[in-house]
């Protein structure tokens, strides 16, 4: 169970605990009032914390969160960012499988760089991206794309099967209903990207 | 994801309801919800988060432990139909018959009639089943066909989720999300029977987070013909207009507001009974019908499997014809929440409140007292889906508890099981109970003059009058249903869906001839006798339904729907009359050919076997004969934004009789028709 989900609910619980104790009275109105309040409390708690029971997440919401984490744990050569507030560009190549999940990244920053998500077609403007996510719809062209970007300081990520083994840097893999990731360290080094030890420790390393 | 959209909708869904998971799963992934801000999780935590993939969502329809059939927008477009009842003919087990130019008998698993009262029909989760007479005003209700995303049809009881009157089936008509409509659409239809239908629609962005759509439709239909070939003069004109607004202020919240208004002038034929010669004449009556609704819905998606939904609507309708003159105001509030409990359970629960406030006026043949009434309906339901063996065997149990002003507390439980021995084969079984609650016209002090008889020795040479009388003791009609089904993807190109059922009915309404009295001394004098409604009938209906779908090549698709129904209804010894209907076969075969990328050819053949229906034994057996039917549609898109089509309906004969209404029957026949349509997107 992801921890933050509990937060909303427990905040509410605290609020209730702080409520002043009510004097005991035998009047019917009191019991009614108490029942109504209890019901209102549970309804509010439910509305806000209903997710506390939610065990599963949309796969692409999780993958979007991974993209954000990769941005945090990869170091680009300093020359890549022209200014300290230049955007960190995450580009999605091919049909966007994330839906609104990417909106979770809007307004986020990595260091001093605001995150910017761009849908791009496979031909153009890839050079200006920091992270390129190749969607499964582009499977046929993935290899060509990766080799084109091989010597540029661009992190390539995809959930295409065996992506890291076939020249990509990070491959997202689903196993037992969970998303894990493969890293191909050689291709990342070739591109002059430094992957943090944190990432390397958790990843499955592939050649 | 594209495919998932067509199967599972994010609106209140029939498929959804059944599929507990759906309320969560389906809608979950579809709504693209990001429950909490996952970006705040560390990588270690992310690696522990369980995900649900789109592929799993696509299976929800397959995984439903009920007899379900879905008609898509594409099916509707290619069917050549211009009304919702015609579209419903695509589904197995749904009996559709045209009564006159505007009226339809639509039912599932028997009990056909103008007032088919055992089928619940909804538009985006809003009930269009009118409690005024128990049934659906098909001639005026429902959105224009171009607005429909899909129609979900559940055969068999759905009372455990949708409550009373979902006895023999549930139909939910879902309109398109505004994100699926772009710009304008103008459609004009003209033909021999479909004289003129013009629809217009416009959809656009409203700021960054909202979209809206406006639509309007005007339709004028020609009348049918009488048995001797004369014009039945039952032509009609209907105007409708509506809107839908979708607003998604945050990833987890979505709001929808929609509304519709309609007004119709319908001409309808009635048989009129008199107490002097001629004892039976015919009347062409003008029906004035108007109505509208507004509904709002809030959905909050906590995670892919946890979701909350709150919906409120207001509905108004007024209807005035020869038989009844009434208006109705309805307000309704529904709440629904679904969430997983542990790894293997999924719970859906909810509650609802509805208030119906009606007003009746006397007509030449009917009188209702009290004239006005307000009735409250409270309901609550819970359903648990339990994965006994993950991905192999699943149990679903649920119950709905309701309270209404007429029959008091009603409980409607259901137990279902789904066994998936292999990815491509599924078996399901279900046992459920459902009830139909009495309507105002049956329960209150109601009098409807049914028919008169000419003087004879039997009536002491006096004219006689039979009238229907409501009964305050009336209770709900009850059904216990047992169903089994198989759903299989036999090859990549061939799928099969088969269902067998046994429905056991109790407390069915029957008519009982009451005491004869002499009225009107000294003159005119006649005899009268009431037909009093009682819960004196019982019996069974059993049958099976088959749907097959074969795509031999990329360009060809063949679809077969077959259903068989056997009816065994009996009445208590003292009861005088009961509704009965005979055995029934119906078959539909639709061949769809994409001759070229921009040229569609559809040929649809149907056969409906003769049906004998007996409503009140005094009026005799109403028998319609078998008829085959053929319709052909050619659709051509010379440009992306333009479609031209020609449709021929009822091509096998000049005319045929489909149904004889129980309500003052005046049989009219359906003619061959041809129409052309132009659709332009702008």
Interface residues (C-beta under 8 A of the other chain):
Chain A: X2 X3 X4 X5 X46 X47 X50 X51 X52 X53 X54 X55 X56 X57 X58 X59 X60 X61 X62 X64 X65 X66 X68 X69 X73 X97 X98 X99 X100 X101 X103 X104 X105 X108 X174 X177 X178 X179 X180 X198 X199 X202
Chain B: X1 X28 X29 X32 X33 X34 X35 X36 X37 X38 X39 X40 X41 X42 X43 X44 X45 X46 X47 X48 X49 X50 X51 X52 X53 X54 X248 X251 X300 X302 X303 X304 X305 X306 X307 X308 X337 X339 X340 X341 X343
